[in-house]
């Protein structure tokens, strides 16, 4: 109904509206008394393309150097065999003769050192003469690492935000220090036994069989060139200059050439520290102004800023997207855990969960641009392996988008592109960029839908099913990991995909496509739920029976939202029962990312206490001092029986997404602020989080009451907001404009593009 005429919405032109500044509190910086003694606890620096870790090894200050596109891309020879077919796998499963499948598809991933991500090398400084370290600090705001010595000497070092080089500057030196490049240990014979290590711990680099590097020295510069597989080579170079007797500064960079003959970019030879610092700092200032949060829980607030920093360091449009370790590849003489690859059965997807509502769409496009570049390779893979038209993507992929093998139920799953489609959809929904919808999002979703329509089969009851289905990572790599009925993991993705495809087609005015996708959707069965309690099952007749790290059966709740709290009591019953089942089974075999994922699941259930608790456990128990997620419980408190420490990033970024889900939700088409904050959170606010529909939202809660909401619609049009004030009086502030309509607890606004709508509690 129309409210009283005195209650009008306020619209303030964005150009004159007070801007909510987003600053990173210094208290969230990484601060240490000394340099870390291991690479995976080093201070992380990066710009999406290159990265560095600052730590100490054998008395030397060490910068572990990396570049995102350093890959050994040798092919998996077994994948050229005629058995490399999904139909052959199905035959072997039906015959219950699965060992030939494991030998063909899985063994090479464990046996061969490549394809794999590889490290670049290291830059070292002998710091023994500098004495005892007074402190180490990473400024998140400035993306700057500072090391101070008690003698007064200092090191400042950063990876430039937009240029492919890193800087270092020593000041107040009492003796001369020179940089030394250290190539990775690729050459020689591995006689240590480390070559038999698992893909989790990483096999010895010498198994790659590279020749020794070529080293070159010149005045105030040194470099080495490392040749790799099949003509690939890369070069690491450092240049320096002595400003005066107490000051040394220099740059480092990594270049590559797949044909040999590496060249050095001339721009890096004449740069100046002060000039690059200004442009670097300017980029990070803009980045941090995109969004901010203020939470009464210091653990969660600190971790959110650290994750947001790492995301800005690890994902940048124009560079490859985030792999398992991004631009911080292992520097321990071994391959990175799980070869540092693109795991598209969970890891890449979780890594990009936070970019949408955190208002970092540009950085998120690094992922979608890469998928689009790899599309021709994925189409070839789809045609060869699945023998169907359309598009599917390898679940475990190289930089070039080629399959790497592994547990093929997930590494070669038929629904990988459906999950990846969700990111194309989110980019569209959060930006409302019609051109992106028409040229990228819908073509990808369309082709994924064509593929699943072609590979599925219709039974006598008219219902569709997949020839083989799985649910990561239920039953690991055994034959029992294949299901003859479609699992809830696959089914949730498929049902979401066809619903999204229809909505996208209809938005574009392609009615025939929309009709087609809705028909196909109607031919798939509903999700499998327990008759008693309604919890989601792994597959029809199969509940989750033990603690498990991957909540693959709960995809419909989060991230897909097809089972949702706002849809009514039936879905609420399912969500409550499913999460209660997770609690009952316990966390014995959870990884860190499980707790991060639970944060978003609990937030969708409007359970702020559970969400905050899960996220706090992640931050306190599954992260190293530098905030890196290491899969296993490091606290000794028994949160998980996994206590190992392979470093991967998806848990970090899923954590950030969980915090954002507590503060803002918009997946139902309505903006809801503070949907899942604990009762004890009395004072909390956020600025410029992004909602679906291309709206920037800021909100504050004081004393447990929501005080104000500010919404800027980038595209204009109808905006729907869940009434945050309950029955308390509220008001618009500023200029009088179109009235708000209220409908069953929601406000509807006809927003003007580029203006701010302010709603406030009437004190």
JOWO-V196417 format. One record per residue. N is the residue number from 1. RES is the residue in three letters. OMEGA is omega in degrees with one decimal (NA if undefined). Layout:
BEGIN
n = [N,N]
res = [RES,RES]
omega = [OMEGA,OMEGA]
END
This chain:
BEGIN
n = [1,2,3,4,5,6,7,8,9,10,11,12,13,14,15,16,17,18,19,20,21,22,23,24,25,26,27,28,29,30,31,32,33,34,35,36,37,38,39,40,41,42,43,44,45,46,47,48,49,50,51,52,53,54,55,56,57,58,59,60,61,62,63,64,65,66,67,68,69,70,71,72,73,74,75,76,77,78,79,80,81,82,83,84,85,86,87,88,89,90,91,92,93,94,95,96,97,98,99,100,101,102,103,104,105,106,107,108,109,110,111,112,113,114,115,116,117,118,119,120,121,122,123,124,125,126,127,128,129,130,131,132,133,134,135,136,137,138,139,140,141,142,143,144,145,146,147,148,149,150,151,152,153,154,155,156,157,158,159,160,161,162,163,164,165,166,167,168,169,170,171,172,173,174,175,176,177,178,179,180,181,182,183,184,185,186,187,188,189,190,191,192,193,194,195,196,197,198,199,200,201,202,203,204,205,206,207,208,209,210,211,212,213,214,215,216,217,218,219,220,221,222,223,224,225,226,227,228,229,230,231,232,233,234,235,236,237,238,239,240,241,242,243,244,245,246,247,248,249,250,251,252,253,254,255,256,257,258,259,260,261,262,263,264,265,266,267,268,269,270,271,272,273,274,275,276,277,278,279,280,281,282,283,284,285,286,287,288,289,290,291,292,293,294,295,296,297,298,299,300,301,302,303,304,305,306,307,308,309,310,311,312,313,314,315,316,317,318,319,320,321,322,323,324,325,326,327,328,329,330,331,332,333,334,335,336,337,338,339,340,341,342,343,344,345,346,347,348,349,350,351,352,353,354,355,356,357,358,359,360,361,362,363,364,365,366,367,368,369,370,371,372,373,374,375,376,377,378,379,380,381,382,383,384,385,386,387,388,389,390,391,392,393,394,395,396,397,398,399,400,401,402,403,404,405,406,407,408,409,410,411,412,413,414,415,416,417,418,419,420,421,422,423,424,425,426,427,428,429,430,431,432,433,434,435,436,437,438,439,440,441,442,443,444,445,446,447,448,449,450,451,452,453,454,455,456,457,458,459,460,461,462,463,464,465,466,467,468,469,470,471,472,473,474,475,476,477,478,479,480,481,482,483,484,485,486,487,488,489,490,491,492,493,494,495,496,497,498,499,500,501,502,503,504,505,506,507,508,509,510,511,512,513,514,515,516,517,518,519,520,521,522,523,524,525,526,527,528,529,530,531,532,533,534,535,536,537,538,539,540,541,542,543,544,545,546,547,548,549,550,551,552,553,554,555,556,557,558,559,560,561,562,563,564,565,566,567,568,569,570,571,572,573,574,575,576,577,578,579,580,581,582,583,584,585,586,587,588,589,590,591,592,593,594,595,596,597,598,599,600,601,602,603,604,605,606,607,608,609,610,611,612,613,614,615,616,617,618,619,620,621,622,623,624,625,626,627,628,629,630,631,632,633,634,635,636,637,638,639,640,641,642,643,644,645,646,647,648,649,650,651,652,653,654,655,656,657,658,659,660,661,662,663,664,665,666,667,668,669,670,671,672,673,674,675,676,677,678,679,680,681,682,683,684,685,686,687,688,689,690,691,692,693,694,695,696,697,698,699,700,701,702,703,704,705,706,707,708,709,710,711,712,713,714,715,716,717,718,719,720,721,722,723,724,725,726,727,728,729,730,731,732,733,734,735,736,737,738,739,740,741,742,743,744,745,746,747,748,749,750,751,752,753,754,755,756,757,758,759,760,761,762,763]
res = [UNK,UNK,UNK,UNK,UNK,UNK,UNK,UNK,UNK,UNK,UNK,UNK,UNK,UNK,UNK,UNK,UNK,UNK,UNK,UNK,UNK,UNK,UNK,UNK,UNK,UNK,UNK,UNK,UNK,UNK,UNK,UNK,UNK,UNK,UNK,UNK,UNK,UNK,UNK,UNK,UNK,UNK,UNK,UNK,UNK,UNK,UNK,UNK,UNK,UNK,UNK,UNK,UNK,UNK,UNK,UNK,UNK,UNK,UNK,UNK,UNK,UNK,UNK,UNK,UNK,UNK,UNK,UNK,UNK,UNK,UNK,UNK,UNK,UNK,UNK,UNK,UNK,UNK,UNK,UNK,UNK,UNK,UNK,UNK,UNK,UNK,UNK,UNK,UNK,UNK,UNK,UNK,UNK,UNK,UNK,UNK,UNK,UNK,UNK,UNK,UNK,UNK,UNK,UNK,UNK,UNK,UNK,UNK,UNK,UNK,UNK,UNK,UNK,UNK,UNK,UNK,UNK,UNK,UNK,UNK,UNK,UNK,UNK,UNK,UNK,UNK,UNK,UNK,UNK,UNK,UNK,UNK,UNK,UNK,UNK,UNK,UNK,UNK,UNK,UNK,UNK,UNK,UNK,UNK,UNK,UNK,UNK,UNK,UNK,UNK,UNK,UNK,UNK,UNK,UNK,UNK,UNK,UNK,UNK,UNK,UNK,UNK,UNK,UNK,UNK,UNK,UNK,UNK,UNK,UNK,UNK,UNK,UNK,UNK,UNK,UNK,UNK,UNK,UNK,UNK,UNK,UNK,UNK,UNK,UNK,UNK,UNK,UNK,UNK,UNK,UNK,UNK,UNK,UNK,UNK,UNK,UNK,UNK,UNK,UNK,UNK,UNK,UNK,UNK,UNK,UNK,UNK,UNK,UNK,UNK,UNK,UNK,UNK,UNK,UNK,UNK,UNK,UNK,UNK,UNK,UNK,UNK,UNK,UNK,UNK,UNK,UNK,UNK,UNK,UNK,UNK,UNK,UNK,UNK,UNK,UNK,UNK,UNK,UNK,UNK,UNK,UNK,UNK,UNK,UNK,UNK,UNK,UNK,UNK,UNK,UNK,UNK,UNK,UNK,UNK,UNK,UNK,UNK,UNK,UNK,UNK,UNK,UNK,UNK,UNK,UNK,UNK,UNK,UNK,UNK,UNK,UNK,UNK,UNK,UNK,UNK,UNK,UNK,UNK,UNK,UNK,UNK,UNK,UNK,UNK,UNK,UNK,UNK,UNK,UNK,UNK,UNK,UNK,UNK,UNK,UNK,UNK,UNK,UNK,UNK,UNK,UNK,UNK,UNK,UNK,UNK,UNK,UNK,UNK,UNK,UNK,UNK,UNK,UNK,UNK,UNK,UNK,UNK,UNK,UNK,UNK,UNK,UNK,UNK,UNK,UNK,UNK,UNK,UNK,UNK,UNK,UNK,UNK,UNK,UNK,UNK,UNK,UNK,UNK,UNK,UNK,UNK,UNK,UNK,UNK,UNK,UNK,UNK,UNK,UNK,UNK,UNK,UNK,UNK,UNK,UNK,UNK,UNK,UNK,UNK,UNK,UNK,UNK,UNK,UNK,UNK,UNK,UNK,UNK,UNK,UNK,UNK,UNK,UNK,UNK,UNK,UNK,UNK,UNK,UNK,UNK,UNK,UNK,UNK,UNK,UNK,UNK,UNK,UNK,UNK,UNK,UNK,UNK,UNK,UNK,UNK,UNK,UNK,UNK,UNK,UNK,UNK,UNK,UNK,UNK,UNK,UNK,UNK,UNK,UNK,UNK,UNK,UNK,UNK,UNK,UNK,UNK,UNK,UNK,UNK,UNK,UNK,UNK,UNK,UNK,UNK,UNK,UNK,UNK,UNK,UNK,UNK,UNK,UNK,UNK,UNK,UNK,UNK,UNK,UNK,UNK,UNK,UNK,UNK,UNK,UNK,UNK,UNK,UNK,UNK,UNK,UNK,UNK,UNK,UNK,UNK,UNK,UNK,UNK,UNK,UNK,UNK,UNK,UNK,UNK,UNK,UNK,UNK,UNK,UNK,UNK,UNK,UNK,UNK,UNK,UNK,UNK,UNK,UNK,UNK,UNK,UNK,UNK,UNK,UNK,UNK,UNK,UNK,UNK,UNK,UNK,UNK,UNK,UNK,UNK,UNK,UNK,UNK,UNK,UNK,UNK,UNK,UNK,UNK,UNK,UNK,UNK,UNK,UNK,UNK,UNK,UNK,UNK,UNK,UNK,UNK,UNK,UNK,UNK,UNK,UNK,UNK,UNK,UNK,UNK,UNK,UNK,UNK,UNK,UNK,UNK,UNK,UNK,UNK,UNK,UNK,UNK,UNK,UNK,UNK,UNK,UNK,UNK,UNK,UNK,UNK,UNK,UNK,UNK,UNK,UNK,UNK,UNK,UNK,UNK,UNK,UNK,UNK,UNK,UNK,UNK,UNK,UNK,UNK,UNK,UNK,UNK,UNK,UNK,UNK,UNK,UNK,UNK,UNK,UNK,UNK,UNK,UNK,UNK,UNK,UNK,UNK,UNK,UNK,UNK,UNK,UNK,UNK,UNK,UNK,UNK,UNK,UNK,UNK,UNK,UNK,UNK,UNK,UNK,UNK,UNK,UNK,UNK,UNK,UNK,UNK,UNK,UNK,UNK,UNK,UNK,UNK,UNK,UNK,UNK,UNK,UNK,UNK,UNK,UNK,UNK,UNK,UNK,UNK,UNK,UNK,UNK,UNK,UNK,UNK,UNK,UNK,UNK,UNK,UNK,UNK,UNK,UNK,UNK,UNK,UNK,UNK,UNK,UNK,UNK,UNK,UNK,UNK,UNK,UNK,UNK,UNK,UNK,UNK,UNK,UNK,UNK,UNK,UNK,UNK,UNK,UNK,UNK,UNK,UNK,UNK,UNK,UNK,UNK,UNK,UNK,UNK,UNK,UNK,UNK,UNK,UNK,UNK,UNK,UNK,UNK,UNK,UNK,UNK,UNK,UNK,UNK,UNK,UNK,UNK,UNK,UNK,UNK,UNK,UNK,UNK,UNK,UNK,UNK,UNK,UNK,UNK,UNK,UNK,UNK,UNK,UNK,UNK,UNK,UNK,UNK,UNK,UNK,UNK,UNK,UNK,UNK,UNK,UNK,UNK,UNK,UNK,UNK,UNK,UNK,UNK,UNK,UNK,UNK,UNK,UNK,UNK,UNK,UNK,UNK,UNK,UNK,UNK,UNK,UNK,UNK,UNK,UNK,UNK,UNK,UNK,UNK,UNK,UNK,UNK,UNK,UNK,UNK,UNK,UNK,UNK,UNK,UNK,UNK,UNK,UNK,UNK,UNK]
omega = [179.1,179.4,177.7,-173.8,-179.9,-178.4,179.2,177.7,179.0,173.3,-179.5,180.0,-174.5,-177.7,180.0,-180.0,177.0,-178.2,175.7,-177.4,179.9,179.4,179.1,178.7,-179.2,-178.3,179.7,177.8,169.7,-177.7,-178.7,176.3,-177.9,174.0,177.5,-179.0,177.2,-174.1,-174.3,172.6,-179.3,177.4,-175.4,173.7,178.3,176.8,179.9,179.1,179.3,-179.2,178.8,171.8,-177.2,-178.8,-177.1,178.9,177.4,176.1,-179.9,170.9,-170.6,169.1,175.5,-172.4,-176.9,174.0,-169.7,-176.9,172.3,-175.5,164.1,-171.0,178.9,-174.1,172.6,-170.3,-179.6,-175.6,173.5,-178.2,-177.8,179.2,-180.0,-177.4,176.9,-180.0,178.0,177.3,179.4,178.7,-179.3,177.8,178.4,178.7,-175.0,177.8,-168.5,-178.0,176.3,177.7,179.2,179.8,-176.2,-170.0,-171.8,-176.8,-179.1,-179.8,178.0,-172.1,-170.5,178.3,-177.1,9.3,-176.7,165.9,-179.7,178.5,-178.8,-175.5,-177.9,175.7,-175.5,174.4,176.2,-173.8,-177.9,-177.1,-177.6,177.5,-172.6,178.6,178.6,180.0,178.8,-178.5,167.5,173.9,178.2,-177.5,-174.5,-175.5,-173.5,175.5,178.4,174.3,179.9,175.1,-179.7,176.2,-177.4,178.0,178.3,170.0,168.3,-177.1,178.2,168.4,-175.2,-173.6,-173.7,179.9,-173.6,178.8,175.1,-179.2,169.1,175.6,171.7,176.9,178.2,177.6,175.4,176.7,-173.8,175.5,178.8,178.1,177.3,176.9,179.8,178.0,172.7,-177.5,-179.7,-172.1,176.2,-178.4,179.2,178.1,-174.8,-173.4,-179.6,179.6,178.1,-179.8,-179.7,177.5,178.3,-179.7,177.6,178.0,-178.2,179.9,-176.4,177.6,178.2,174.1,-180.0,174.8,175.4,-180.0,171.7,-177.8,-178.4,177.3,174.4,-177.2,177.8,178.1,172.6,-178.9,169.8,178.0,-179.6,175.4,-179.6,-175.8,168.5,174.2,178.0,173.3,174.5,-176.9,173.9,-175.9,173.5,176.1,-178.9,173.5,178.6,-179.1,173.0,-174.8,-176.3,-173.7,176.9,175.0,-179.5,179.9,171.9,177.2,-178.0,176.4,-180.0,179.3,-178.0,-179.5,-176.0,178.2,-178.7,177.0,-178.7,-179.7,-176.3,-177.1,-176.3,-173.3,-174.3,-176.4,177.0,-175.8,-175.0,-179.3,179.8,178.0,-179.2,-179.5,176.3,-178.3,179.5,179.4,-177.7,176.1,178.0,179.7,-176.2,177.4,-178.4,-179.2,176.9,175.2,173.1,-173.8,176.0,177.2,-175.4,179.8,-178.1,179.9,179.9,-177.3,179.1,179.5,179.0,176.3,179.8,174.2,-177.9,178.8,177.1,179.0,-170.0,-176.4,-178.3,-179.1,-174.8,177.2,174.4,-179.5,-176.0,169.7,-179.2,179.3,179.6,-175.1,176.8,-178.7,-177.1,176.0,-179.6,-179.3,-177.2,171.1,178.0,175.6,-178.3,175.3,176.9,-168.8,175.1,176.4,-176.9,173.4,175.9,-163.3,179.4,-177.0,179.8,-178.6,-178.1,175.8,-170.7,-168.2,-173.3,-178.0,175.0,177.4,176.8,-177.8,-178.1,178.6,178.7,-179.9,174.2,-179.8,-175.3,176.1,179.4,178.1,-179.3,177.4,-178.2,-175.8,178.0,178.1,179.2,177.8,176.8,177.7,-179.8,-178.6,-176.9,-171.7,-176.6,178.8,-179.1,173.1,178.1,-169.7,165.5,-173.7,178.0,177.3,172.9,-167.6,173.7,175.6,-179.3,179.3,179.5,-179.2,179.2,-176.8,-171.8,177.4,-164.8,174.6,-178.0,-179.9,178.2,-178.2,178.6,-177.1,-179.9,-178.3,176.3,178.5,177.1,176.9,-178.6,178.9,173.0,179.5,-178.7,178.1,177.0,-174.8,-178.4,179.5,-172.5,178.6,-176.1,178.6,176.7,177.6,-173.2,-172.1,-177.6,-170.6,-177.2,176.5,178.8,-179.1,178.7,-175.7,174.8,178.5,176.6,-179.5,-176.6,173.8,-176.7,-175.8,-179.8,179.9,178.6,178.8,-178.9,178.5,-180.0,-179.0,178.8,174.6,173.6,175.9,174.1,-179.7,179.2,179.5,-175.9,-14.8,-178.0,-178.0,172.3,-175.0,-179.0,177.9,179.8,175.8,174.1,179.8,177.8,172.6,-175.8,-179.1,176.2,175.5,-179.8,-175.6,178.1,178.9,-177.8,-179.0,176.6,-175.4,-176.4,174.3,178.7,-179.8,179.4,-179.4,179.4,-179.4,-178.8,175.6,-179.8,179.9,-179.8,-173.4,-179.4,176.5,-179.5,178.1,-179.8,-175.2,178.1,175.2,179.8,178.2,-178.2,-178.1,177.1,-179.3,174.5,177.4,179.3,179.2,176.7,179.4,179.3,177.8,174.9,-178.8,177.5,179.6,173.1,179.2,179.4,178.6,-177.4,173.8,169.3,-168.8,-178.9,177.5,-177.5,-171.8,-171.7,-178.6,-172.8,-178.8,-177.2,179.9,-176.9,178.6,175.6,18.5,-166.4,177.6,176.7,165.1,-168.5,-177.8,-175.3,-178.0,176.4,-171.4,-179.2,178.6,177.4,177.7,178.8,-178.7,179.7,-177.8,-178.4,179.2,174.9,178.4,175.8,-179.9,-179.0,-178.7,173.6,-172.7,-175.5,-173.7,173.3,167.0,178.4,-178.0,177.6,178.7,178.1,178.0,179.5,177.1,179.4,177.4,-179.8,178.1,177.5,175.8,179.9,-179.5,-177.1,-179.6,-178.9,179.5,-179.6,179.6,179.3,-178.6,177.3,176.6,177.2,-174.2,-173.7,-171.1,-171.7,179.9,174.3,-178.8,178.3,175.7,178.0,174.3,-176.2,171.1,-175.7,-179.8,-179.1,-171.9,-175.4,-177.2,175.6,177.9,178.4,173.0,168.8,179.1,178.9,-174.9,169.9,-176.3,170.3,-168.5,-171.4,178.5,178.2,-174.0,173.2,174.8,-179.3,178.3,179.4,176.5,-178.4,176.8,176.5,-172.6,-174.1,173.3,-178.6,-172.7,-179.5,-176.1,176.7,177.7,179.0,-178.7,-179.6,-176.6,-173.4,175.4,179.7,-179.9,-179.2,179.1,-177.8,-177.6,-176.6,179.2,173.5,-179.2,169.6,164.4,-173.4,176.6,171.4,-173.6,177.7,176.9,173.0,-171.6,171.3,-178.3,178.6,174.2,-179.3,179.8,179.3,178.7,176.6,-175.4,-171.7,171.9,175.4,-178.0,173.8,177.5,-179.2,-175.6,-176.3,-179.9,-174.3,176.5,-178.5,-174.8,172.8,-178.0,-176.7,-171.5,-177.0,178.8,-178.2,-179.5,-178.8,-179.0,167.7,-179.9,175.0,-172.4,176.0,-179.6,-177.1,-178.7,173.2,172.6,178.8,-177.5,174.8,175.2,179.2,169.9,173.1,-176.1,168.7,-171.5,174.1,-176.9,175.3,178.0,178.5,174.0,-177.0,175.4,-174.7,174.5,-178.9,-175.8,NA]
END
